Amino acid sequence: MPELFSPLRLRALEIPNRLWMSPMCMYSADDAAEAGRPTDFHLAHYASHAFGGAGLVMVEATAVQARGRISPWDLGLWDDGQIPDFARLAAGIRHGGAVPGVQLAHAGRKASADSPARGGGALTAAQGGWPTVGPSPIPFPGYPVPEQMSVDDIAELVDEFAAAARRAREAGFEVVEIHAAHGYLLHSFLSPVANRRTDRWGGDFAGRTRLLKEVVAAVRSTWPDTLPVMLRISSTDWIEEDPTRSEESWTVEDSIRLAAEVCDLGVDLVDVSSGGLVPARISRDRDYQTSKAARLRRESGVPVAGVGRISEPVVASGLVASGDVDAVFVARQLLREISWPNRVAQELGAAPRHIPQYSYAV
């Protein structure tokens, strides 16, 4: 049995394999004002990837506040009325044989954006946009200046992450992932590029990581002890590797230190991505992110998932077999080929995962 298709146990949860569907925004939520609810598209989309053989299917970035959506078409779990629609997703994923997970997020200064299909960029008020918030009044390039979050705003945000985790569990999800990557709110607090605060949530490493640690602790206190909490981070802002730039930024060394500290707070696996805080030069190497995930695992001892440019069976299998990562999140390749995990299993000599209704295909 290839290691890629061996189960992974996190707390009391056993995930049937280590080839997982990465969270990817679909910009297809109910278009009623501030609805945030998944539609029939989401049910078909996520259930089909479960049937396709992914061991864990992670539902896309789901906002903990209405103003935390990336766009008006993003999902959200800021209200109990949204739970039934998410329960359909969790049930559909489970029927397909996969573990249902959901990523909880707040877009911060990158919120109130148009969908990529419509050109992206910040929405004006006339286009349905809304005021954004951030650690400091420093805009993402091309976006409006965000309002600096007050102490009360920060306390409310921590509570909202915990409440969204509670709703996710009531909907039937078994994994929750905190989104602290790609330049969104929690990442922007981590990086000195965006966080110029002088209070308890700014300044040195301890101050800039304080909010994330408060969110982790709040989610962990709400989430069952038997189920895992994951954390997605950007391992680097890519500024440290750009010889034309010299400002202080979030680095791989910072990520290694953070991983060990949040593990002590109850994070069970770190999902290692990169970038998104500011436009930056990103390596064209195939292992541009997975090499950083491997280093983080090696130097922190924390379980990790690798993600980014994983589109070949031998690469996915090799990352896990080598011990560089504990699992892989796959994104674009699963959009190209829904049943890619089952094809990979077949190519590597493992049994594809078929539900009884599909047994004729064996």
C-alpha positions, -999 to +999 in steps of 0.1 A: +000+000+000+016+033-010+019+056+020-002+082+002-032+059+005-026+048+041-050+064+067-039+093+089-052+096+124-055+130+140-068+128+175-097+103+173-104+110+136-091+086+109-088+102+075-088+073+049-059+086+028-035+115+026-045+130-007-069+158+001-089+185-017-076+219-009-101+248-001-108+268-033-132+297-035-159+291-061-176+326-058-209+309-062-228+315-029-264+325-028-265+360-043-291+373-019-277+402+002-252+389+027-266+353+024-234+334+024-252+302+019-240+273-003-261+263-033-269+232-052-237+238-071-216+235-040-233+202-030-226+187-064-191+201-065-179+189-031-198+156-031-183+147-065-148+152-052-155+129-023-167+102-047-136+109-067-114+095-039-101+125-019-097+114+018-105+149+031-126+175+013-121+210+026-149+234+019-136+268+007-129+299+028-161+305+048-164+339+064-169+343+102-184+378+096-203+392+067-177+419+062-150+392+062-161+378+028-136+381+000-165+389-023-203+391-021-204+355-035-184+339-007-197+314+018-203+323+055-211+308+088-218+339+109-255+330+116-272+299+128-296+302+098-267+292+076-262+258+094-288+237+074-273+245+040-238+236+053-252+204+068-261+193+032-225+198+022-211+178+051-236+150+045-228+149+008-191+147+014-195+120+040-218+100+016-189+101-009-166+084+016-145+114+025-141+134+057-158+168+056-138+198+066-144+236+064-120+265+063-130+295+085-117+328+073-118+366+074-106+385+043-096+417+062-082+444+039-086+421+009-124+418+014-151+435-007-136+423-040-152+414-073-150+377-084-121+368-106-145+359-134-156+395-134-121+409-134-114+410-096-103+441-078-119+461-051-157+468-054-170+504-049-200+511-028-220+515-059-210+480-070-220+465-036-188+469-018-183+476+019-157+491+043-129+468+052-108+464+083-072+454+090-045+455+117-034+490+105-046+515+080-024+501+053-042+490+021-035+460-001-021+476-033-050+488-054-076+485-026-091+511-003-074+519+031-089+496+057-101+508+091-077+498+119-094+473+141-102+484+177-097+463+208-134+457+208-133+446+171-105+421+179-125+407+209-155+403+187-135+386+159-122+360+183-157+352+195-169+350+159-143+324+150-154+303+179-191+307+171-184+297+134-165+266+146-195+257+168-218+261+138-195+240+116-197+212+141-235+214+143-235+211+105-216+179+108-180+189+098-152+168+114-123+191+106-120+228+109-092+248+094-083+284+104-072+305+075-042+326+083-026+328+048-027+346+015-028+381+029-062+378+046-069+392+080-050+368+103-020+367+080-019+405+078-017+406+116+013+382+115+033+403+090+051+435+098+044+446+063+008+451+071+008+453+109+022+485+123+003+485+156+019+496+188-005+479+212-006+443+224-014+430+189+016+445+171+053+452+173+074+421+179+067+384+170+047+378+202+025+408+196+019+401+159+010+364+166-012+372+195-045+375+176-040+342+158-031+324+190-063+339+206-083+326+177-068+291+179-075+289+216-111+301+212-117+276+183-101+248+202-122+255+233-154+252+212-143+223+189-145+188+203-113+174+218-117+143+197-115+162+164-086+180+147-081+217+141-059+226+112-042+259+104-033+273+069-004+297+069+017+315+043+052+303+051+067+334+036+056+368+021+083+361-005+099+394+003+128+377+021+137+360-012+135+391-034+169+407-037+152+440-047+134+444-014+148+447+021+118+455+044+110+433+074+084+406+065+070+373+075+096+346+069+100+308+069+118+311+102+088+329+117+065+301+104+086+274+120+085+292+153+048+298+150+040+262+141+056+249+173+037+274+194+002+269+179+007+231+182+009+236+219-024+255+218-042+226+200-035+228+163-030+193+150-017+200+115-003+230+096-013+235+060+017+252+044+010+277+016+027+310+009+024+346-003-006+367-009+002+396+014+016+418-013+025+413-049+059+396-050+082+375-071+074+338-065+097+310-075+088+290-106+102+258-091+078+229-087+086+226-050+084+263-043+060+256-014+064+219-006+101+224+001+091+250+027+065+226+042+092+199+045+116+223+062+088+234+086+080+198+095+117+189+099+125+218+122+093+221+142+083+185+144+047+195+137+025+175+113+021+193+080+003+192+046+020+203+015+002+222-013+011+238-046+019+225-081+011+189-072-003+174-104+017+142-109+010+109-090+047+102-084+052+137-069+022+134-045+033+099-035+070+109-031+062+138-008+044+115+017+066+085+013+098+105+020+083+119+053+086+154+040+049+159+046+021+140+063-005+147+036-009+167+004-037+192-004-044+193-042-062+222-058-062+229-096-055+193-106-088+183-089-106+210-109-092+194-141-100+159-131-125+152-103-115+115-099-078+121-099-073+106-065-088+073-076-067+073-108-036+080-087-045+051-065-049+028-095-016+039-110+003+034-078-012-001-071-036+009-044-073+001-046-095+031-057-121+039-032-155+030-046-188+032-027-210+001-030-232+017-057-201+021-079-188-014-073-195-023-110-165-002-119-140-024-100 
